[in-house]
Amino acid sequence: MDSRSETRSQRGVSHDQGQRRPKIGAVLLAIVIAIGCGNTEEASAPTTTAPGSEAAPEAASVEPAKSGGKQRVQRKEQPLPAISGFALDGQRIQIGDFLGKRVALYFFDPGARDADAISTAVSRVAALGAEYNFAVVGIAFGADRPTAEAHVAKNNLDFPVIDDASGRISRRFGLREAAMLGVDGDGYVTWASRFSTNMPNPSDHIEGQLRTALRIPEAAPESFGSRPEAPTFTAKQLDEEAPFDFATTRGEAVVLIFFLHTCPHCHEALEFFKTALAGLPEDQRPLLYGVETSRSTAGAIRNRLDADGLDYFPVLRDKDRVVQSAYGVFGGVPDIFLIDRKGRIVSRSSGWNAAEGPLLRMRMAQMAGAPVPMLLHATGYSGSEVCGVCHQSEHQTWQLTQHATAFDTLVTHGSAADPECVGCHVVGFGEAGGFEISPPKPTLEDVGCESCHGRGGPHLSPSFITDANYDPVCVTCHDTKHSLGFEYASFLPKVSHAANAHILTLPAAEREKILAERGGLRANVLPTNAEYVGSEACRSCHEAEFATWAAGPHAASLASLETKGESTNPDCLRCHTTAFDRKGGFPASASVGDHPDLARVGCESCHGPGGNHVAESSVKLGSIVSLGDKCDSCVILQICGGCHDDANDPGFEFEVQAKIDKIRHATIEAGTGKPLQGKSALRVPTIDTHALLARAFEAHDRATGRP
């Protein structure tokens, strides 16, 4: 089983197992819908189905709204109620002060038996907050202040913890046990997690759960692209005296489902498999075994299955949780494993979502050696996991590209609800059956197969690409506003399946090194075909802009070096002067006193060399980089990031918009002559929703089948 694939497809979801499942949607989608409207039912399927396709719900439309010049969508999620209180150190905390970045609210009882195990995991994850642009705020309830202070110290909780010994805040959410609530940069609740410690190494399990919810990536393992071996076991079989040995199934494809006989979602899954398996040739049909996880009597289990017409498969008992422990099943059900003839795990899916049916049917047919049906979405987009069933190597090479984590970039930068950004980081945004912002469609996150090959690929969109030329598709997103310096010929090998196939065979360390090099910011994305002329040459035409720049820190960039005695250090001067060692720029061997105009971060450091721009006969527009129409997080970050990197200015990439706003000096939109539109300010939501968290958990439990 491809662990990176599992991690990707669970992004934004946290559930009681804390495991990675190959197809997601149920948990997060149910939480988000429940928070917004209290309903987890899917829309009705279309009445017609295209040949070779699986009917699926039509996309609900979301009307965009304008706010302060910045496009917004009408959110179906619930805003977080206003929360405030005093931290254990006496500081007053208001959650509204954190708006603009992601916040994880950690509700916990410091005196609870399992508090240490949970807080240990939370502490590890909180240490990554600066790197992944989120803050953790604790809310300690159910214990007095000394107990809370001791717990915080013992578990190294290095984040603000509100003293809620009175229960004023926790009661608003109906909380009596530890939980975490995820809030995006606009103040909307996007996920919720409860924790189970009834397992080996619970802290590791919970850390993985939170990493998934917060979209903190894990390095690709040594076994990237391989499938792990399914654990063998012996277990008592319902109505049989002799124990059952799972090793005897080797050579057969197997569906292994952990279930409760009283769980309605388990029954839905079992009804699906009853029909789906019957549709496969009998001699190739996978075997289905169910592991019943309760301590109910054999009679009660058999009677319920008989009554519902689900007595078609062998039922195994696991009262001591030995089998569950081997497979990492510690929470909600159903938990479904597909195992191929060699005893390797093909996929795992936790909870039940009927929309996953087509993918499961394709995977079952493939592992059984039967013809794989092409069950593409009849009217919308199918998602990369569906494509990956038949196109396995292509899917794996795609996972090695930045396209495969494109949506995570938006989440960490707080732009996952901004339509201007989302369209180029997902599949089919704005199209029927494509990605939606609210509620989101996790299966269509990232720049997936259908972004480049069309809806359903050549199977449904044969004319989407002609002559193997993807350039027209690439430039729809890689334009001058969002991708400065894009060159199709040099960028194509980074995403080409054929060009990247060899990377799959490399050891993990070499593979990760290549990916890290590709993920770095381009060192020089500014034009290089002109000579630098200095900031004074810009002043005559751009007096107002020059005055704003002259009053800012860039114009006095040498001061910080002089304070540290580094004004002659070439490594420092590269970022504190204009065009160090470039044509017309600050000479590498010069003294800062000899070139005062260039001994600062001047106009051309951001806009590119002005030699052509100031020429008497030049065309002004296009001869330098106009930043007023560029995306802060895409293009401007590339320019600034050459100096404002992790080594010299950690966290800059998550603050780029705020920092650019402080030094912004354009007075018109580039090339338009129109006044520059202002940035919209975030408003602190003040809605008081007592049942918000309870409803989120209720939806979570329905989706995962938790009893």
N, C-alpha and C positions, 0 to 999 in steps of 0.2 A: 504493500500500500504506500502510495506516495505521500509522505508526511507533509511536504510543503503544500501539496494540493489540498490536503485536509485542513491545514492551518488557514490557507487562503479562503476556502469556501465557508469557514465559520466566522469570518471577520465580523466583529460587532456583536457577537452572540456569546452569552455566557449561560451555561446551564449546569445542572447538578452533576453531570458526569465530568465536566471539564475536559472532555475529549474533543478531538478534531473529527468532524464528519465531512464526507465528501460533498454532500449537497445540503445547503442550508436554506433558511428562509423561515422555517416554522417558528422558531423561538423569538428571534428579533422582530419578525414581521408581526407575530401575534402580540408581542409586548407593545410595539408602536401603535398598532391598530387599537388595542384595548385602551391604551392611554388616551388616544384621540377620540374614539367613539364607542368603546366598549363592545366591539364585535370582531370576531375572528373568522367569520364565514367568508369563503371565497366568492367572487362574483360568478354568476352563472356561465357555464361554458357555451360557446357558440353551437348552433344547431347543425352546422355543416362542418365537415372535416375534409381537408385536402388529401388527396391520395398520398399515402406514405407518411402522413403527419398525424400528430396527436393533438386533439383539440385542447385548448387551454384558455383560462379566463382572459378576457379582454382587459387592457389597461384602463384604469380610471384616470380621467383627465384631471390635471391640477392647474388651476388658473394662476399665472404669475401676478405678483403685485409689485408696485413701485414704492420705494420708501427712501426719501432723501436722495434720489438719483441712482440708487443701487437696486437692482432687480431682486425681488424676494418672491418666495412662493407661499401660498397659504398652507401652513403646517397643520397636520392632523395630530401630531404629537401634543402632549400637554406641557405647557410651561411649568417650570418648577415654582412652587409657592415661595414667597419671600421668607428666608430663614436667616436669623441672626441670633447671636448669643455671645457670651464671654468665654474665651479660651481658658485653658488651665493656667496659662501664664498671665491672665488678667487682660489680655488684649481683646477688644471688641471685634467680632467677626461678622461680616455681612456677606452672604454668598453672592449677592449682586456685584460686589467688588471684583469678583473673579470673572465676570463676563468678558468674552473675547477669547477665552481659552477653555479647553475642556476641563470639567471638574468631576471627580469621583468622590461622592459622599459615602464615607464609611461609618455606618451605624454599628455600634458594638457595645456589649455589656462586659466591662473589664473584669467582673467577678464570675463570669460564666466558665464552666469547666473547659470548654474548647477555645476560649478566647486567645490563649497564647499561640495555638497552632494557626489560627486565622490571621492574627496580627503579624506573625512572623512573615507570612506570605505577602500581606499588604505592605509591610515595611520594605521588602525586596522590590516590589513593583513601584512603590512610591519613589524610590531612589532613581527611577528612570524618567521621572516627570519632566525634567528640564529637556531631556533629549527628545521626548516625544510629545511635548507641548500639552501637558495636563497637570493639574494640581489635585492633591488629595486633601480633603478636609474631614477630620474625624468628628463624630458626635457620640460621646460616651454617655450611655444611659444605664439605669438599673443598679448603679453603685455609687457610693459616696466619693467625694473629691479625692481623699487620700488614696483610695483604692485605684481610682483612675490614673492618678499621677504615678503610682508605683508601676502600673501596667504599662504606661507609656514609656517610662524609663527602662523597664526590663526588656521591652520589645523594640526599642530604638525607633519609636514612631516619630520621625523627624518631619512632622507637618502639624498645622494647627489642629487642636482637638477642642471642640466646644464642650463645656461641662453641661450636660443635660440630665443631671441627677434627679431633677424634678420630673423628668419625662415630658416636659412641655413640647419638645420637638418630636420625639419619637412617637408620642401618642397621636400626633397629627397623621402619621403614616400607619398607625396600627401595628407598630413593630414590637416584637418581643424576643427577637433573635437577631444575630448579626446579619447584615446585608450591605450591599453596595449599590448605589444608584448613580448611573452615568448621565451627565448633563453636557450638552454641546455648547459651543461658544455663544450661541444666541439664547441660551437659557432653557432649552427644551430637553425633556427627559427622553433619552434614546435607548437605554437598556437598564436592566436591573438583575442583580445576582444574589442568590442565597448560597450558603456554604454548607457542605457536608464534611464531617471529619471522621466518619465511620469507614475508614480505609487505611491501608498502610501509607506512611509518608503523606499525611493530609496537607501539610504546608506546600509541598511540591505540587500536589494536585490542584490546590486553590491558586497557586501562583500561575499555573498554566491556564486556568480558567480566566483569571484576570488579564493575563497577557492577550488572550484571544479577544476579550471584550474591548480592551484598550488598543488593539491593533499594534501590539509590540511584536515585531517579527522575530523569528528564531532562525538561526543559521541552518542551511540545508545539511542534513545528516550524511554520513558516509554512504548510506544505502539509498541515496536519492534515486527515485524512479523504480526502486525494487518493491516487492510486496513481502511483508513480514509473515513468518510462519504462524499459523493458527495454533494456539496451545491445545494439546490433547488432554483428555481427562476421562475419568470414570464417574458415572452418576447413576442413581437409582431411577428406573423408568416407571412412570405411572402405570399401575396395574400389572407390573411385571416383577418377578422375584429376582431374576438375575440382573446384576449391574450392567449398564451399557458402557461400552468402551468407544469413545469418540474416534480413536485411532483407526477403527475399522471402516471409517468413511473415506479414507485416503483412496484416491482414484475416482472419486465422485465429486461433482460440484454440490455445494451445500449452502443452504440458507439457515443460519443460526439466529434465532430471535429470542431475546430475553423479554418476558412478558408477565403480566398479572392477569389472572383469569377474570378479575373484576374491572379491568381497565378498558374503557370504551375505545380509547385510541389504539390499544393493542388489538382489539377486536376488528377495528377498521383495517389495520395492517394485515391481520390474518385473513380477512375476507379478500383483500387485494391479492395476496399470494395464492390463495385457493384458486382464484380465477386465472391469474397470470401463469402459474405453473401448469395448469391444465391446458394452456395454449401452446405449450412446447411439446415436441415429439417425446413420447413416453420413454424411449431408450436414451434420450439425452436430458431428460428433465432433472434439474437439481433436487436433491433431497432436502426436506425441511424438518428441522428439529427445533422444538420450543423448550426453553429453560424457564420453568415457572418459579418465580422468586419469592413467593409468599410461604408462610408456614401453615397454610390451610390444609384441611384433610383432602385425601385423594378423592373422596366422594364428592366434596364440594366443587373441586376443580373439574372433575369429569362431568358432573351434572350441568355446570354452567356452559361448558364447551358443547355438550350434546344439545342443550336447549337452543343454542345459537347456531347450530350447524357447523361448528368448527372442530369437529372430532376427527379430522382427516390426517393428523400428523402425530408422531411420537412426542410425548411430553416427558421431559426430564425434570427431576426435583433437585433443588440446590438449597436446602434449608440452612446449611452451614456456610453458604456463600463462598465455597471453594472455587466453583466455576466462575462466579461473578468476579472474584478477585483476580483470577487468571486473565480475564478479558477486560479488566478495568471498568466493570459496570458497578457503579456505586450509588446511582441516583435514580433518575426517572426512566420510565419504560414507555414504549418499546425501544429496545436497542438492537439494531439489526446488523448482522455481519454476513457478507457474501464471501464465500471461500471457494477457491478454484480446485480443480482436480489434483493439483500438487500440494494442496493443504495450505495455500497462501491466501492471506486476507486481501480481497480485491477492493472492498469498500466497507465503510461503517457509517450508518446513519442513526442518529439518536432522536427520539420523538417521531411523530408521524405527520406528514404533510402529503395529501393526495397528489399534489402537483409534482412530487418526486417520482410518481409511478412510472412515467415513460422512461426515465433514466434507469430505474431499477430493472425494468423489463429488458432494456438493451443490455445492461451489464449481465443479467442472468443468462440471456441467450449467448452472449459472448463466452462466458466462462464455461458454459455447458457444451460449447462447440456447435451450437445450432446457428442457423442464419440470423444475423442481427437485424432486427427491424429498424428502419430509419424513422424514428418517432420524433420528428421535428415539430415545433410549435406551428399550428395551422395558420395563424394570422399574425403572430408576433415573433419575438426573438427567443431562441432556445437556450443560449448560454454556452460558455466554453466547456463545461463539464460534459454536456451532451456530445459536443463535437469530439471530445477527447476519448470517448469510448472506442471509436473506430480509428481516430487519428492520434494514436498514443504518443509516438515520438514527437509529432508536431506540438502536441499539448505540453509535453515536457520541456521542449525548447522554448516555448512561449513563457513558461513559468520562470525561465532564466532571465527574462527581459524586464525592463522597467514598466512595460505595458501591463504586466501581471500584478503590479502593486500601485497602479495609477490612482485608484480611488483612496487608498490609504494616505496618499499625499494630501488629498483634500481634507480628509478627516483630521489629520494632525495639524493642518494649517487653519482649521476652522472654517473651511469653505465648502463643506459637503452639502450645504443647503443653498448655495449660490448658483442659480441657473447658468450664469455666464461662465462658471468654471466647470460645472458638472458635465456639460455636454461632451467635452473631450476626454473625460475620464471614465466613461461608462459605455455600455452598449445600447444603442437605439434610443437615446434620450430625445423626447419630443415626437417619437414615432409610435404608432399603434403597437401595443405589446412590448414596448421598450422600457428602459429604466425609468422609474419614478422617484422623485425626491421624497415625497411624503404620501403614503408610506413607501419606504425604499424597497427595491427588489435586489437583494444581495447576490442572487445568481447572475445578475447582469452588471455587477460592479467591474471596474477595470476596463482597459482597452482590450477587449476580447476578440475571439476568432471572427465574429460577425462584424466587428468594427472595420476590419480590413478586407474581409471576404464577402460582406453583404449578409443580409438576413437569410439564415439557413445555408450560407455559403453557396458554392456553385450549384448545389442541389435545388435551391429555390430562387437563387439570384444569379443565373448563368451569365448575364451581361454586366454584372457589377464591375468586374475587372476585365479589361481587354488587353491582349498582347502581354500579359504578365507585368503590366506597368501599374504600380501602386502609387506613383507620384501624385496623381490627382486626388487620391484618397488621403494621403499623408498631409497634403497642404491644407486640407479643410481644417485641421487643428494646428499643424505646424506652420502657422502664418507669421507675419512680421510682428503681430501683437503679442503672440504667446511663445514664439520659438525663434528668437533672434539667431541668425547664423545657421539656420537649417539647410543642410545640403543632402538631397535625396541619396546621391551616390555613396556618400560616406556614412550616412545613418542607416541605410538599408541592411548592411551586414550585421548590425547590432540586434536586429529583430528577425532576420532571415532564418527559417527553420533549417535549411540546408547548411548555411554558414555556421550555425551554432550546434549542429548535431554532435560534433566531436567533443564539445564541452561536457556532454553527459557522461563520457567515459573517463573523465579526469578525476583524480582524488579530490576530496572535499576542499582541502586547503587551496589547491590550485584553482578550483572552480570559484571559490569565494573571492580569491584575489582578482580574478578576471571580472567578476560582477562588481566588486568594489571599485575597480578602476573605471568601469563603465558608468557607475552611479555618481561619480564625482562631477562637480560643476566644470564646465569648459573654462579653461584658463583665460582665454581671450576670445570674446564674442563680438568685440567692437571692430569696426572696419579698420583695415591696415594698409589701404592703398593710397593714403594721403599723408601729408606731413603735419605734425603738431605745430601750433602757432602760439599757444599760451592764452591765458584767460583775458588778458588786456585786449586782445584782438576781438573778443566777443563783446566787449563792453559798449562799443559805440552804437550797436544796434539793439542790445539787450540790457539797457541800463537798469531797469527795475529788477530783472533777474540777477544781474551782477551784484546789485546792492544786497539782495536777500542772501545770496551765496556768501558775500564778503563778511556778513555778520554771523555766519555759521561756523561750525567746528572744522569743516573741510578746508576753509581758507586759512586756518591756523593750525594745520596738521603737524607742522614741525615743532610746535611748542611742547607737545608730549614727549617727543624724542629728545629735545634739548634738556628737559627736566630729568630724563633718565640717562643722559650722557650718550645717547645712541644716534646723534645727528649725522655721524659719519659712517654708520653701519649700512652697507649696501642692502642687506637683507631687510632692514627696516625701511630704507628709503624707497624701495620698490612700491610700497603701498602709501607712503607719505609724501610722494612727489607726483608730478604729472608726467606720465609716459616715460618712466625710468628706462634709460638705455634704448630708446626707440628714436626713429627719425624725427628730428625736431624737438624731441622731448628732453627731459633732464639727463645730462650726460653722466654715465656711470662713474667717471673719475673726477667729476666737478665738485666744487665746494658749494654748499647751499647759498652762501653769500653772493656767488657769482651769477646765480640765476634765480632771483627772488620771485619772478612770476611763475616759474615752474616748480619752485620749492614749496609746493602746497598741492592739495588735491583739488585741481582746477576743473573748469568746465569740461575739458576734453577727457578727463578721467571717466566721466559718465556718458558723455555724448559722442565720444570718438574724435579722431583728428579733424581739425577744422581747416586744413589747407585748401581743400577743394571748396568748402563752404564759403570762405571769405574771398575767394577769387572773384574778380570783378564780373566775369561773364558766367559765373556758375549758376546752376539751378539750385535754389536754396533748399527746397523740400527734397529730402532723400539723400542729400550729400553728407549729413550727419544723422545720428540717431535721435529722433524726437521721442522723448519718454512719456509725454502727456497722454499718448494713446496706447501705452504698453501696459501689460499686466504686471502688477507689483510682484506677485508670487512666481511668475514664470520668467519674464525677461529681465526685469530690474534686479531680481535676486541673482540672476546669472552674472550681471555686471558687478553688483556689490559684493557677491560672494567670493570673488577673486581675492579680496582682502579681508572681508568680514566672514572668515571661515571659523570652523570649530576651534582651531588653535588660538585665534586672536580675538574672536568675538562670539563665544558660544551662545547659542540661543537666538542669534540674529535672524536666522531664517524664519523663525516664528514671530518675529516682531518687525519684519521688513515693512509692512504697510504703515504701522505706527511711526517708525523711524523715518520713512520716506515722507510721510505727511509733515513731520517737523521741519524738514529742510526743503519741502516742495516749493518751487519758486515760479513755475509756469503760470501765466496769467490767461492763456487761451488753450483750448484743445488743439493739439498739433494738427496743422493743415486745415483747420475749419474756420478760424477767426472768431469762434464762439467762446464765451466765458467758460472757464474751467468749472465743472460741476463739483460741488463739495461732497465730502464723505459723510455718510449717514452715521449718526451716533447710535449705539446700542441702548435699548431701553430695558430697564430691570423689570421683569415680569412680577406682578404682585398678586397673581391669582392664587387663591387658597383652596387647594383640592385635597380634602382629608383622605379620600380613598385612593389617591394616585398610585402609591406604591402597592397597596393591596390589590388593585386591579392589574397592575403590571405582573405581580406574582401569580395571580389567578390565571392570566393569559399564558404565562410561562408554564404553569403546571398543566394546563390543558394541552399545550403544544408538546410537552415532553411526556405526558401521561403519568406524571407524578401523583401517587395516591394521596 
